[in-house]
Amino acid sequence: MAPTNHIGLETTQSLSIANSLNTLLANFQIYYQNLRGLHWNIKGKNFFELHLKFEELYTDSQIKIDLIAERILTLGAHPIHTFEDYLEHSSLRIGKNIHQDQLAVELIVENLTALIELERPITSMATEGADDGTTDMLSTFIAEQEKTLWMFRSWMA
């Protein structure tokens, strides 16, 4: 029988999940920073609507970042935590000086789509490893992100 960690999950598999969660954490940090920049820099007729929405999204992302980091710790690993690590492990496009509403929303749609694409395989890996905590966390994230994507795509239509 394979060795288990302090929460009864197979150690090697848990560390593999934690490593994937660290990649997700890095991408969430870039997403969060993109949202902050969009919130600060948005201009135009949709300013009030989008300024508030972007704040809502970055506040939610901040909570998710904490949940991901705490899950990594729960699995017995250490969350990455430097900007250097985030840039090294992230694949999200960084939005710089985006002021126009359509471009801002397109960046969010692109980022959310990429996050979901990272989350699905981790969810599968967690399910295979009987890691219900990670599976539940990511399933909740995905459901919320899918709804947000639908709303932003409707806004762009």
Buried (B, 14 or more C-beta within 10 A) or exposed (E): EEEEBEEEBBBEBBBBBBBBBBBBBBBBBBBBBBBBBBBEBBEEEBEEEBBEBBBEBBEBBBEBBEBBBEBBEBBBBEBBEEEEBBEEBBEBEEBEEBBEBEEBBBBBBBBBEBBBEBBEEBBEBBBEBEBEBBBEBBBEBBEEBEEBBEEBEEBEE
